[in-house]
Amino acid sequence: MVSPTFFPTQIAGSLHMTIQTAVLIETLKKLGADVRWCSCNIFSTQDHAAAAIARDESAAVFAWKGETLEEYWECTLNAITWTNPDKFGDGPDMIVDDGGDMTMLIHEGFKAENAYAKDGTVPDPNSTDNAEFKIVLAIIKRTLPIQADKWHKVAKRMMGVSEETTTGVHRLYAMSTAGELLFPAINVNDSVTKSKFDNLYGCKHSLPDGLCRATDVMLAGKRAVICGYGDVGKGCAFAMKAAGCITTVTEIDPICALQAAMEGFSVKTLESQLPTLDLVITTTGNKDIIMSEMMHKMRDNAIVGNIGHFDNEVDMDGLFKKCKRINIKPQVDKFIFPDTGKGIIVLAEGRLMNLGCATGHPSFVMSNSFTNQTLAQLELWKERKSGKYARGKVYTLPKILDEKVAHLHLDALGVTLTELTDSQSSYVDIKKKGPYKPDSYRY
Ligand SMILES: NC(=O)c1ccc[n+]([C@@H]2O[C@H](COP(=O)([O-])OP(=O)(O)OC[C@H]3O[C@@H](n4cnc5c(N)ncnc54)[C@H](O)[C@@H]3O)[C@@H](O)[C@H]2O)c1
């Protein structure tokens, strides 16, 4: 058992402020951490969860449902800035990140401080067309003259980040490969008890939940297209099939495409499905999956949603430029093309619709994910001086901890494990208490 004094550290989190996240925050607090938090999506906060965290003073929380992008980044800045700096500065010792925005802010701030120290250059928000990155640069530009070493101090004191999702993990590996990652990182997503459960079973539950709360549409008999057949795509495709949809998958990867075909899905291009589809969901973590010209070819009232991390899978810019928008209710809009008079229904403005239109995954699957997060934070803290987790490198949790997370959740489902006998254990060369699989095993 970990005593409350085990963990005397400052933790900043950027992760959907839901009721399940509230329990993660309370866990970190109970372990002794001083916690500040923001959401990692403008629509994903459950206001009652944020309010409960604020009321109980479990964390300083900066999150509400329906933030503007400007508010979102101010919340991130506030969550990462302690109002009572110590001798190491005003930053966190560790981060819980989901999608990598908080990590990105530190790295962009660090880069800007280097340029400022060299020749007084300040970031130029007009140097980018990306609306969100403009805001990031504007914040750094504003804070730089006030405190020109803020982000260097943060980077120095950081013991590490634990990253929740596939997209954030991609960003971390890219930074590590480029030699730019400033602190150690634990990739929580690729714990088996995260990606093969949250991404898969979580989305299998929360995709239809989001669709029904947003539209109450009859799913049976409808033609559904799922773009991407990774962990999230698999959960989504199975959910649509189970609901009675005629389900088609799109993929770029021959292995995933073959898997989908062998599970009974038709695998086609999105272009070929445009005139007939009733609903389409992106799950790729890639950009430019559904462009406005494609949506122009869809049937009237076709539903378009994204469950991947960022809002660039669906060409929202194109829709805003070309279409008339009718807001049906919060996070549900019809975009009408003026030349045809036909329109499509877009969920959560192209942001992850299971958190925008519903409440994300159920608690049981999030308990698996957040047990991994807690173990990752404890690992980073315990090993902060040992050199086990080096700056600039990305790690996954050891298999034995992954198995422990699963073990902790078996009783709740009434699972009875079979135990290896001594002779079986020596025959297959696996210890009776695990790990039961090599790291290369894919489940
Ligand atoms: N909304 C949620 O609750 C939730 C939960 C977990 C993960 N995510 C996010 O969902 C996204 C997917 O995560 P994942 O774990 O399934 O990743 P993954 O890498 O397992 O799957 C993505 C799949 O998309 C395919 N793909 C890429 N480009 C494509 C294209 N142009 N057309 C068709 N297919 C394409 C890839 O080949 C891959 O198989 C990420 O952004 C992740 O962060 C969201």
PDBQT file of the ligand as one rigid body, heavy atoms in Angstrom, charges set to zero:
ROOT
HETATM    1  N1  LIG A 501     -12.620   9.000 -28.810  1.00  0.00    +0.000 N 
HETATM    2  C1  LIG A 501     -12.026   8.171 -27.991  1.00  0.00    +0.000 C 
HETATM    3  O1  LIG A 501     -12.578   7.835 -26.948  1.00  0.00    +0.000 OA
HETATM    4  C2  LIG A 501     -10.684   7.608 -28.342  1.00  0.00    +0.000 A 
HETATM    5  C3  LIG A 501     -10.159   6.550 -27.584  1.00  0.00    +0.000 A 
HETATM    6  C4  LIG A 501      -8.928   6.048 -27.945  1.00  0.00    +0.000 A 
HETATM    7  C5  LIG A 501      -8.236   6.579 -29.016  1.00  0.00    +0.000 A 
HETATM    8  N2  LIG A 501      -8.755   7.641 -29.697  1.00  0.00    +0.000 N 
HETATM    9  C6  LIG A 501      -8.099   8.242 -30.868  1.00  0.00    +0.000 C 
HETATM   10  O2  LIG A 501      -8.597   7.549 -32.019  1.00  0.00    +0.000 OA
HETATM   11  C7  LIG A 501      -7.631   7.570 -33.077  1.00  0.00    +0.000 C 
HETATM   12  C8  LIG A 501      -7.334   6.143 -33.529  1.00  0.00    +0.000 C 
HETATM   13  O3  LIG A 501      -6.738   5.420 -32.472  1.00  0.00    +0.000 OA
HETATM   14  P1  LIG A 501      -6.351   3.875 -32.643  1.00  0.00    +0.000 P 
HETATM   15  O4  LIG A 501      -5.788   3.457 -31.336  1.00  0.00    +0.000 OA
HETATM   16  O5  LIG A 501      -7.459   3.123 -33.267  1.00  0.00    +0.000 OA
HETATM   17  O6  LIG A 501      -5.162   4.016 -33.723  1.00  0.00    +0.000 OA
HETATM   18  P2  LIG A 501      -4.676   2.877 -34.734  1.00  0.00    +0.000 P 
HETATM   19  O7  LIG A 501      -3.365   3.345 -35.235  1.00  0.00    +0.000 OA
HETATM   20  O8  LIG A 501      -4.784   1.545 -34.076  1.00  0.00    +0.000 OA
HETATM   21  O9  LIG A 501      -5.772   2.909 -35.896  1.00  0.00    +0.000 OA
HETATM   22  C9  LIG A 501      -5.874   3.894 -36.875  1.00  0.00    +0.000 C 
HETATM   23  C10 LIG A 501      -6.129   3.175 -38.199  1.00  0.00    +0.000 C 
HETATM   24  O10 LIG A 501      -6.451   4.116 -39.199  1.00  0.00    +0.000 OA
HETATM   25  C11 LIG A 501      -5.854   3.688 -40.411  1.00  0.00    +0.000 C 
HETATM   26  N3  LIG A 501      -5.733   4.829 -41.325  1.00  0.00    +0.000 N 
HETATM   27  C12 LIG A 501      -4.810   5.829 -41.333  1.00  0.00    +0.000 A 
HETATM   28  N4  LIG A 501      -5.038   6.681 -42.347  1.00  0.00    +0.000 NA
HETATM   29  C13 LIG A 501      -6.148   6.222 -42.993  1.00  0.00    +0.000 A 
HETATM   30  C14 LIG A 501      -6.882   6.674 -44.108  1.00  0.00    +0.000 A 
HETATM   31  N5  LIG A 501      -6.512   7.766 -44.797  1.00  0.00    +0.000 N 
HETATM   32  N6  LIG A 501      -7.976   5.983 -44.478  1.00  0.00    +0.000 NA
HETATM   33  C15 LIG A 501      -8.352   4.866 -43.817  1.00  0.00    +0.000 A 
HETATM   34  N7  LIG A 501      -7.676   4.377 -42.756  1.00  0.00    +0.000 NA
HETATM   35  C16 LIG A 501      -6.594   5.050 -42.331  1.00  0.00    +0.000 A 
HETATM   36  C17 LIG A 501      -4.518   3.103 -39.972  1.00  0.00    +0.000 C 
HETATM   37  O11 LIG A 501      -3.978   2.215 -40.931  1.00  0.00    +0.000 OA
HETATM   38  C18 LIG A 501      -4.896   2.405 -38.675  1.00  0.00    +0.000 C 
HETATM   39  O12 LIG A 501      -5.214   1.035 -38.880  1.00  0.00    +0.000 OA
HETATM   40  C19 LIG A 501      -6.437   8.307 -32.484  1.00  0.00    +0.000 C 
HETATM   41  O13 LIG A 501      -6.531   9.669 -32.803  1.00  0.00    +0.000 OA
HETATM   42  C20 LIG A 501      -6.604   8.116 -30.986  1.00  0.00    +0.000 C 
HETATM   43  O14 LIG A 501      -5.887   9.081 -30.257  1.00  0.00    +0.000 OA
HETATM   44  C21 LIG A 501      -9.988   8.136 -29.417  1.00  0.00    +0.000 A 
ENDROOT
TORSDOF 0
